[in-house]
Amino acid sequence: MVLRNYPTPPTLTTQTGKGAFAGGDTTKMRLAKASEWNFTYSYTEDQAAQDKIFSDIEFNLIPNPSAEHWRYQPRPFQ
């Protein structure tokens, strides 16, 4: 089957993030657990037989300051 145009990309429909239980006996244990989150998301897609969906999720990345995108963008919180 020949595709005559690009397919519509997947669309994020919902996302939720909930902190994991941050209990523990010591402050060190509570702080270690405080950064743990459960992230859930769903999406819609119009998939052809040969299509596969792959997703990578990354949080709190520090942008490369020499990257072209960041060169001319305002940098709040700095």
Distance bins in CASP14 RR format, pairs under 12 A and 6 or more apart:
PFRMAT RR
TARGET T0000
AUTHOR 0000-0000-0000
RMODE 2
METHOD distances of the structure
MODEL  1
1 48 1 0 0 1 0 0 0 0 0 0 0
1 49 1 0 0 1 0 0 0 0 0 0 0
1 50 0 0 0 0 1 0 0 0 0 0 0
1 51 0 0 0 0 0 1 0 0 0 0 0
2 48 0 0 0 0 0 1 0 0 0 0 0
2 50 0 0 0 0 0 1 0 0 0 0 0
3 46 0 0 0 0 0 1 0 0 0 0 0
3 48 1 0 0 1 0 0 0 0 0 0 0
3 49 0 0 0 0 0 1 0 0 0 0 0
3 50 0 0 0 0 1 0 0 0 0 0 0
3 51 0 0 0 0 1 0 0 0 0 0 0
4 48 0 0 0 0 0 1 0 0 0 0 0
5 46 0 0 0 0 0 1 0 0 0 0 0
5 48 0 0 0 0 0 1 0 0 0 0 0
6 46 0 0 0 0 0 1 0 0 0 0 0
6 48 0 0 0 0 0 1 0 0 0 0 0
6 51 0 0 0 0 0 1 0 0 0 0 0
7 45 0 0 0 0 1 0 0 0 0 0 0
7 46 1 0 0 1 0 0 0 0 0 0 0
7 47 1 0 0 1 0 0 0 0 0 0 0
7 48 1 0 0 1 0 0 0 0 0 0 0
7 49 0 0 0 0 0 1 0 0 0 0 0
7 50 0 0 0 0 0 1 0 0 0 0 0
7 51 1 0 0 1 0 0 0 0 0 0 0
7 53 0 0 0 0 0 1 0 0 0 0 0
8 43 0 0 0 0 0 1 0 0 0 0 0
8 44 0 0 0 0 1 0 0 0 0 0 0
8 45 1 0 0 1 0 0 0 0 0 0 0
8 46 1 0 1 0 0 0 0 0 0 0 0
8 47 0 0 0 0 1 0 0 0 0 0 0
8 48 0 0 0 0 0 1 0 0 0 0 0
8 51 0 0 0 0 0 1 0 0 0 0 0
9 43 0 0 0 0 1 0 0 0 0 0 0
9 44 0 0 0 0 0 1 0 0 0 0 0
9 45 1 0 0 1 0 0 0 0 0 0 0
9 46 0 0 0 0 1 0 0 0 0 0 0
9 47 0 0 0 0 0 1 0 0 0 0 0
9 51 0 0 0 0 0 1 0 0 0 0 0
9 53 0 0 0 0 0 1 0 0 0 0 0
9 55 0 0 0 0 0 1 0 0 0 0 0
10 41 0 0 0 0 0 1 0 0 0 0 0
10 42 0 0 0 0 0 1 0 0 0 0 0
10 43 1 0 1 0 0 0 0 0 0 0 0
10 44 1 0 0 1 0 0 0 0 0 0 0
10 45 1 0 1 0 0 0 0 0 0 0 0
10 46 0 0 0 0 1 0 0 0 0 0 0
10 47 0 0 0 0 1 0 0 0 0 0 0
10 51 0 0 0 0 1 0 0 0 0 0 0
10 52 0 0 0 0 0 1 0 0 0 0 0
10 53 1 0 0 1 0 0 0 0 0 0 0
10 54 0 0 0 0 0 1 0 0 0 0 0
10 55 0 0 0 0 1 0 0 0 0 0 0
11 41 0 0 0 0 0 1 0 0 0 0 0
11 42 0 0 0 0 0 1 0 0 0 0 0
11 43 1 0 1 0 0 0 0 0 0 0 0
11 44 1 0 1 0 0 0 0 0 0 0 0
11 45 1 0 0 1 0 0 0 0 0 0 0
11 46 0 0 0 0 1 0 0 0 0 0 0
11 53 0 0 0 0 0 1 0 0 0 0 0
12 39 0 0 0 0 0 1 0 0 0 0 0
12 40 0 0 0 0 0 1 0 0 0 0 0
12 41 1 0 0 1 0 0 0 0 0 0 0
12 42 1 0 0 1 0 0 0 0 0 0 0
12 43 1 0 1 0 0 0 0 0 0 0 0
12 44 0 0 0 0 1 0 0 0 0 0 0
12 45 0 0 0 0 0 1 0 0 0 0 0
12 53 0 0 0 0 0 1 0 0 0 0 0
12 55 0 0 0 0 1 0 0 0 0 0 0
12 57 0 0 0 0 0 1 0 0 0 0 0
13 40 0 0 0 0 0 1 0 0 0 0 0
13 41 0 0 0 0 1 0 0 0 0 0 0
13 42 1 0 1 0 0 0 0 0 0 0 0
13 43 1 0 1 0 0 0 0 0 0 0 0
13 44 1 0 1 0 0 0 0 0 0 0 0
13 45 0 0 0 0 1 0 0 0 0 0 0
14 39 0 0 0 0 0 1 0 0 0 0 0
14 40 1 0 0 1 0 0 0 0 0 0 0
14 41 1 0 0 1 0 0 0 0 0 0 0
14 42 1 0 1 0 0 0 0 0 0 0 0
14 43 0 0 0 0 1 0 0 0 0 0 0
14 44 0 0 0 0 0 1 0 0 0 0 0
15 37 0 0 0 0 0 1 0 0 0 0 0
15 38 0 0 0 0 0 1 0 0 0 0 0
15 39 1 0 0 1 0 0 0 0 0 0 0
15 40 1 0 0 1 0 0 0 0 0 0 0
15 41 1 0 1 0 0 0 0 0 0 0 0
15 42 1 0 0 1 0 0 0 0 0 0 0
15 43 0 0 0 0 1 0 0 0 0 0 0
15 55 0 0 0 0 0 1 0 0 0 0 0
15 57 0 0 0 0 1 0 0 0 0 0 0
15 59 0 0 0 0 0 1 0 0 0 0 0
16 37 0 0 0 0 0 1 0 0 0 0 0
16 38 0 0 0 0 1 0 0 0 0 0 0
16 39 1 0 0 1 0 0 0 0 0 0 0
16 40 1 0 1 0 0 0 0 0 0 0 0
16 41 1 0 0 1 0 0 0 0 0 0 0
16 42 0 0 0 0 1 0 0 0 0 0 0
17 36 0 0 0 0 0 1 0 0 0 0 0
17 37 1 0 1 0 0 0 0 0 0 0 0
17 38 1 0 0 1 0 0 0 0 0 0 0
17 39 1 0 1 0 0 0 0 0 0 0 0
17 40 1 0 0 1 0 0 0 0 0 0 0
17 41 0 0 0 0 1 0 0 0 0 0 0
17 57 0 0 0 0 0 1 0 0 0 0 0
17 59 0 0 0 0 0 1 0 0 0 0 0
18 36 0 0 0 0 0 1 0 0 0 0 0
18 37 1 0 0 1 0 0 0 0 0 0 0
18 38 1 0 1 0 0 0 0 0 0 0 0
18 39 0 0 0 0 1 0 0 0 0 0 0
18 40 0 0 0 0 1 0 0 0 0 0 0
19 33 0 0 0 0 1 0 0 0 0 0 0
19 34 0 0 0 0 1 0 0 0 0 0 0
19 35 0 0 0 0 1 0 0 0 0 0 0
19 36 1 0 0 1 0 0 0 0 0 0 0
19 37 1 0 1 0 0 0 0 0 0 0 0
19 38 1 0 0 1 0 0 0 0 0 0 0
19 39 0 0 0 0 1 0 0 0 0 0 0
19 40 0 0 0 0 0 1 0 0 0 0 0
20 30 0 0 0 0 0 1 0 0 0 0 0
20 32 0 0 0 0 0 1 0 0 0 0 0
20 33 1 0 0 1 0 0 0 0 0 0 0
20 34 0 0 0 0 1 0 0 0 0 0 0
20 35 0 0 0 0 1 0 0 0 0 0 0
20 36 1 1 0 0 0 0 0 0 0 0 0
20 37 1 0 0 1 0 0 0 0 0 0 0
20 38 1 0 0 1 0 0 0 0 0 0 0
20 39 0 0 0 0 0 1 0 0 0 0 0
21 29 0 0 0 0 0 1 0 0 0 0 0
21 30 0 0 0 0 1 0 0 0 0 0 0
21 33 1 0 0 1 0 0 0 0 0 0 0
21 34 0 0 0 0 0 1 0 0 0 0 0
21 36 0 0 0 0 1 0 0 0 0 0 0
21 37 0 0 0 0 0 1 0 0 0 0 0
21 38 0 0 0 0 0 1 0 0 0 0 0
22 28 0 0 0 0 0 1 0 0 0 0 0
22 29 0 0 0 0 1 0 0 0 0 0 0
22 30 1 0 1 0 0 0 0 0 0 0 0
22 31 0 0 0 0 1 0 0 0 0 0 0
22 32 0 0 0 0 1 0 0 0 0 0 0
22 33 1 0 1 0 0 0 0 0 0 0 0
22 34 1 0 1 0 0 0 0 0 0 0 0
22 35 0 0 0 0 1 0 0 0 0 0 0
22 36 1 0 0 1 0 0 0 0 0 0 0
22 37 0 0 0 0 0 1 0 0 0 0 0
23 29 1 0 0 1 0 0 0 0 0 0 0
23 30 1 0 1 0 0 0 0 0 0 0 0
23 31 0 0 0 0 0 1 0 0 0 0 0
23 32 0 0 0 0 0 1 0 0 0 0 0
23 33 1 0 0 1 0 0 0 0 0 0 0
23 34 0 0 0 0 1 0 0 0 0 0 0
23 36 0 0 0 0 0 1 0 0 0 0 0
24 30 1 0 1 0 0 0 0 0 0 0 0
24 31 0 0 0 0 1 0 0 0 0 0 0
24 32 0 0 0 0 1 0 0 0 0 0 0
24 33 1 0 0 1 0 0 0 0 0 0 0
24 34 0 0 0 0 0 1 0 0 0 0 0
25 32 0 0 0 0 0 1 0 0 0 0 0
25 33 0 0 0 0 0 1 0 0 0 0 0
26 32 0 0 0 0 1 0 0 0 0 0 0
26 33 0 0 0 0 0 1 0 0 0 0 0
27 33 0 0 0 0 0 1 0 0 0 0 0
27 34 0 0 0 0 0 1 0 0 0 0 0
28 34 0 0 0 0 0 1 0 0 0 0 0
29 36 0 0 0 0 0 1 0 0 0 0 0
30 36 0 0 0 0 0 1 0 0 0 0 0
35 59 0 0 0 0 1 0 0 0 0 0 0
35 60 0 0 0 0 1 0 0 0 0 0 0
36 59 0 0 0 0 0 1 0 0 0 0 0
37 57 0 0 0 0 0 1 0 0 0 0 0
37 59 0 0 0 0 1 0 0 0 0 0 0
37 60 0 0 0 0 0 1 0 0 0 0 0
39 55 0 0 0 0 0 1 0 0 0 0 0
39 57 1 0 0 1 0 0 0 0 0 0 0
39 58 0 0 0 0 0 1 0 0 0 0 0
39 59 0 0 0 0 1 0 0 0 0 0 0
40 57 0 0 0 0 0 1 0 0 0 0 0
41 53 0 0 0 0 0 1 0 0 0 0 0
41 55 0 0 0 0 1 0 0 0 0 0 0
41 57 1 0 0 1 0 0 0 0 0 0 0
42 53 0 0 0 0 0 1 0 0 0 0 0
42 55 0 0 0 0 0 1 0 0 0 0 0
43 53 1 0 0 1 0 0 0 0 0 0 0
43 55 0 0 0 0 1 0 0 0 0 0 0
44 53 0 0 0 0 0 1 0 0 0 0 0
45 51 1 0 0 1 0 0 0 0 0 0 0
45 52 0 0 0 0 0 1 0 0 0 0 0
45 53 1 0 0 1 0 0 0 0 0 0 0
45 54 0 0 0 0 0 1 0 0 0 0 0
45 55 0 0 0 0 0 1 0 0 0 0 0
46 53 0 0 0 0 0 1 0 0 0 0 0
47 53 1 0 0 1 0 0 0 0 0 0 0
61 67 0 0 0 0 0 1 0 0 0 0 0
61 70 0 0 0 0 0 1 0 0 0 0 0
62 70 0 0 0 0 0 1 0 0 0 0 0
62 75 0 0 0 0 0 1 0 0 0 0 0
62 77 0 0 0 0 0 1 0 0 0 0 0
62 78 0 0 0 0 0 1 0 0 0 0 0
63 69 1 0 0 1 0 0 0 0 0 0 0
63 70 1 0 1 0 0 0 0 0 0 0 0
63 71 0 0 0 0 0 1 0 0 0 0 0
63 73 0 0 0 0 1 0 0 0 0 0 0
63 75 0 0 0 0 1 0 0 0 0 0 0
63 78 0 0 0 0 0 1 0 0 0 0 0
64 70 1 0 0 1 0 0 0 0 0 0 0
64 71 0 0 0 0 0 1 0 0 0 0 0
65 71 0 0 0 0 1 0 0 0 0 0 0
65 72 0 0 0 0 0 1 0 0 0 0 0
65 73 0 0 0 0 0 1 0 0 0 0 0
65 75 0 0 0 0 1 0 0 0 0 0 0
65 78 0 0 0 0 1 0 0 0 0 0 0
67 73 0 0 0 0 1 0 0 0 0 0 0
69 75 0 0 0 0 0 1 0 0 0 0 0
70 78 0 0 0 0 0 1 0 0 0 0 0
END
